[in-house]
């Protein structure tokens, strides 16, 4: 599989090489968890390598939706919030269900020493783009963007790859897209994608409808799960066109961004 490349002058955007940490928790006591969550956010605001950071939730399930400019920034973050991690995972507060990291191929070895003991699964970047001018600007920005999180099992990569490329080509035309592309491990494929709001998601789904049908056709790939994360009012906008897929919706609790 190919790895992401730096943008050309034509792209005029930050590279699709940023890293995501994707930890999922079950919260046992929200009263204990919430001040710890707030401490995570405040500490992470001090990190120059953070692209965005915050919390989304669905019932007793808590997701940290976070991104970093590179593997060293991931390691700096984990060192910075070590006390918070211990507090959140203390008896009776929350338990870690799973953790994944999306990263460049050469970045796996950078982040692995400090994360593999957690049972982390590493998804490497295949291809994609951003519409960010910079990943980590100087100003703290709102954490109101929406993101779609579909995961697939690929049955035939030869059939899937040109469809994946077509998804990217079509999505580049969308003004409401912040970033878009693919990460993978083994036969698992994730689309890593963000939008300015729910209207941006709806426009995207209309735009790539034929691609979705092609990817999910017999013998190509199957959809394992799909989630949408965003502000509660924006989730209501996307539910009519996505609920029949078995979509889970995670509403934003708190956070910040630095991209622009």
C-alpha positions as CSV (number, residue, x, y, z in Angstrom):
1,X,0.0,0.0,0.0
2,X,1.2,3.5,-0.7
3,X,1.9,6.1,2.0
4,X,0.8,9.7,2.0
5,X,3.0,12.2,0.3
6,X,3.5,15.9,0.9
7,X,1.1,18.2,-0.9
8,X,2.0,19.8,-4.2
9,X,1.9,23.6,-4.7
10,X,-1.5,23.0,-6.4
11,X,-2.8,21.5,-3.2
12,X,-1.9,24.5,-1.1
13,X,-2.8,22.5,2.1
14,X,-1.2,20.8,5.1
15,X,-0.2,17.2,4.4
16,X,-2.5,14.3,5.3
17,X,0.3,13.0,7.5
18,X,-1.1,14.0,10.9
19,X,-1.5,11.3,13.6
20,X,-4.6,10.4,15.5
21,X,-4.9,8.6,18.8
22,X,-8.3,6.9,19.1
23,X,-9.0,5.7,22.6
24,X,-12.4,4.4,23.6
25,X,-13.6,4.1,27.2
26,X,-16.6,2.9,29.2
27,X,-17.3,5.4,31.9
28,X,-18.3,4.0,35.3
29,X,-18.8,7.3,37.2
30,X,-19.3,10.5,35.2
31,X,-19.0,12.6,38.3
32,X,-15.5,11.4,38.8
33,X,-14.6,11.3,35.1
34,X,-15.7,14.8,34.1
35,X,-13.1,16.9,36.1
36,X,-10.4,14.5,34.8
37,X,-11.6,15.0,31.3
38,X,-11.4,18.8,31.8
39,X,-7.8,18.5,33.1
40,X,-6.8,16.5,29.9
41,X,-8.1,19.4,27.8
42,X,-6.4,22.1,29.7
43,X,-3.0,20.3,29.8
44,X,-3.2,19.5,26.1
45,X,-3.8,23.1,25.2
46,X,-0.2,23.7,26.2
47,X,1.1,21.4,23.5
48,X,2.2,23.0,20.3
49,X,2.1,19.7,18.3
50,X,-1.7,19.2,18.9
51,X,-4.0,19.7,15.9
52,X,-7.2,19.1,17.8
53,X,-8.3,17.5,21.1
54,X,-11.5,16.8,22.9
55,X,-14.2,14.4,24.0
56,X,-17.3,12.9,22.4
57,X,-19.8,10.6,24.0
58,X,-22.6,8.2,23.4
59,X,-24.3,6.8,26.5
60,X,-21.6,5.5,28.8
61,X,-19.1,5.3,25.9
62,X,-16.4,8.0,25.8
63,X,-14.1,8.7,22.9
64,X,-11.1,11.1,22.8
65,X,-11.0,12.7,19.3
66,X,-7.5,13.9,19.0
67,X,-4.8,14.6,16.4
68,X,-1.1,15.6,16.4
69,X,1.4,16.8,13.8
70,X,3.6,13.8,14.1
71,X,4.8,10.9,16.2
72,X,7.0,13.0,18.5
73,X,4.0,15.2,19.3
74,X,2.0,12.0,20.2
75,X,4.8,11.0,22.6
76,X,5.0,14.5,24.1
77,X,1.2,14.4,24.7
78,X,1.3,11.0,26.4
79,X,4.1,12.2,28.7
80,X,2.2,15.4,29.4
81,X,-1.1,13.7,30.4
82,X,0.3,10.6,32.1
83,X,-1.2,11.6,35.5
84,X,-4.6,12.2,33.8
85,X,-4.5,8.8,32.2
86,X,-3.9,7.1,35.5
87,X,-6.7,9.1,37.2
88,X,-9.2,8.3,34.4
89,X,-8.3,4.5,34.6
90,X,-8.4,4.4,38.4
91,X,-10.8,1.9,39.9
92,X,-14.4,3.0,39.6
93,X,-13.8,5.8,37.1
94,X,-13.5,4.4,33.6
95,X,-12.0,1.5,31.7
96,X,-10.2,1.5,28.4
97,X,-12.0,-0.6,25.8
98,X,-9.6,-0.2,22.9
99,X,-7.1,2.1,21.4
100,X,-6.0,2.7,17.8
101,X,-3.4,5.1,16.3
102,X,-3.6,6.4,12.7
103,X,-0.1,7.3,11.6
104,X,2.4,7.3,8.8
105,X,4.2,4.0,8.0
106,X,7.5,5.2,9.5
107,X,5.7,6.7,12.4
108,X,4.6,3.3,13.9
109,X,8.1,2.7,15.3
110,X,8.1,6.2,16.8
111,X,4.9,5.8,18.8
112,X,4.9,2.0,19.4
113,X,7.4,1.9,22.4
114,X,5.1,4.0,24.6
115,X,1.7,2.6,23.4
116,X,2.0,-1.1,22.4
117,X,1.5,-2.3,26.0
118,X,-2.0,-0.9,25.9
119,X,-2.9,-3.3,23.1
120,X,-2.8,-0.5,20.5
121,X,-3.7,-1.3,16.9
122,X,-1.8,0.8,14.3
123,X,-3.5,1.9,11.1
124,X,-1.1,3.4,8.5
125,X,-2.0,6.2,6.2
126,X,-2.7,5.1,2.6
127,X,-3.7,8.3,0.8
128,X,-5.7,11.5,1.4
129,X,-5.7,15.3,1.6
130,X,-6.5,18.2,3.9
131,X,-7.9,21.7,3.3
132,X,-5.9,23.0,6.3
133,X,-3.4,25.8,5.7
134,X,-1.6,24.8,8.8
135,X,-2.2,21.9,11.2
136,X,-1.2,23.7,14.4
137,X,-1.9,27.4,14.4
138,X,-1.2,29.7,17.3
139,X,-4.8,30.4,18.3
140,X,-7.2,28.1,20.1
141,X,-10.2,27.5,17.9
142,X,-13.7,26.0,18.6
143,X,-14.1,22.2,18.6
144,X,-17.3,22.1,16.5
145,X,-16.3,20.2,13.4
146,X,-18.0,16.9,12.5
147,X,-16.3,13.6,11.5
148,X,-17.4,10.3,10.0
149,X,-15.7,7.1,11.2
150,X,-16.5,4.1,9.0
151,X,-14.6,0.9,9.2
152,X,-14.6,-1.8,6.5
153,X,-13.2,-5.2,5.9
154,X,-11.7,-5.4,2.5
155,X,-12.3,-8.6,0.5
156,X,-10.4,-7.6,-2.7
157,X,-7.8,-4.8,-2.5
158,X,-7.4,-4.8,-6.3
159,X,-11.0,-3.9,-6.7
160,X,-11.1,-1.6,-3.7
161,X,-8.1,0.6,-4.5
162,X,-9.5,2.4,-7.6
163,X,-12.7,3.0,-5.8
164,X,-10.8,4.5,-2.8
165,X,-9.0,6.8,-5.3
166,X,-12.3,7.9,-6.8
167,X,-13.7,8.7,-3.3
168,X,-10.7,11.1,-2.8
169,X,-11.0,12.7,-6.2
170,X,-14.7,13.4,-5.7
171,X,-14.3,14.6,-2.2
172,X,-11.6,17.1,-3.2
173,X,-14.3,19.1,-4.9
174,X,-16.3,19.7,-1.6
175,X,-16.0,23.0,0.1
176,X,-17.3,21.6,3.4
177,X,-14.5,19.0,3.7
178,X,-11.7,19.6,6.2
179,X,-9.7,16.4,5.6
180,X,-10.3,13.1,3.9
181,X,-8.4,9.8,3.2
182,X,-7.8,6.3,4.1
183,X,-5.8,4.4,6.8
184,X,-5.5,0.6,7.0
185,X,-4.1,-2.4,8.8
186,X,-4.3,-6.0,7.5
187,X,-7.7,-6.3,5.8
188,X,-9.2,-3.4,7.8
189,X,-9.8,-0.1,6.2
190,X,-10.9,3.2,7.8
191,X,-11.9,6.4,6.2
192,X,-10.5,9.3,8.2
193,X,-12.6,12.3,7.3
194,X,-13.8,15.6,8.8
195,X,-16.3,18.3,7.8
196,X,-17.2,21.8,8.9
197,X,-20.7,20.8,9.8
198,X,-23.6,18.5,9.3
199,X,-24.5,20.1,5.9
200,X,-20.9,19.3,4.8
201,X,-21.5,15.6,5.7
202,X,-24.8,15.5,3.8
203,X,-23.3,17.1,0.7
204,X,-20.4,14.6,0.9
205,X,-22.7,11.5,1.1
206,X,-24.7,12.8,-1.9
207,X,-21.5,13.4,-3.8
208,X,-19.9,10.0,-3.2
209,X,-23.1,7.9,-3.3
210,X,-21.9,5.9,-6.4
211,X,-18.5,5.2,-4.7
212,X,-20.2,3.9,-1.6
213,X,-22.3,1.5,-3.7
214,X,-19.2,0.4,-5.6
215,X,-17.1,-0.2,-2.4
216,X,-19.9,-2.2,-0.8
217,X,-20.7,-4.3,-3.8
218,X,-20.3,-8.0,-3.6
219,X,-16.7,-9.2,-3.4
220,X,-15.1,-5.8,-2.7
221,X,-15.6,-4.7,0.9
222,X,-18.2,-4.8,3.8
223,X,-19.0,-2.1,6.3
224,X,-18.2,-3.2,9.8
225,X,-19.3,-0.1,11.7
226,X,-19.9,3.6,11.2
227,X,-20.0,6.5,13.7
228,X,-20.5,10.3,13.3
229,X,-19.1,12.7,15.9
230,X,-20.1,16.3,16.2
231,X,-22.2,18.9,18.0
232,X,-25.7,17.5,19.0
233,X,-27.6,19.9,16.7
234,X,-25.4,18.9,13.7
235,X,-26.0,15.2,14.4
236,X,-29.7,15.8,14.1
237,X,-29.1,17.1,10.5
238,X,-27.3,14.0,9.4
239,X,-29.4,11.3,11.1
240,X,-32.1,11.1,8.3
241,X,-29.6,10.1,5.7
242,X,-27.4,7.9,7.9
243,X,-29.4,6.1,10.6
244,X,-30.3,3.2,8.4
245,X,-26.6,2.2,8.2
246,X,-26.7,1.4,11.9
247,X,-24.8,4.6,12.6
248,X,-23.8,5.5,16.2
249,X,-23.8,9.2,17.0
250,X,-21.3,10.7,19.4
251,X,-22.0,14.3,20.6
252,X,-19.2,16.7,21.5
253,X,-18.6,17.2,25.2
254,X,-15.6,19.6,25.2
255,X,-12.4,20.3,23.3
256,X,-10.4,22.7,21.1
257,X,-8.7,22.8,17.7
258,X,-5.6,24.6,16.3
259,X,-5.9,23.9,12.6
260,X,-6.9,26.6,10.1
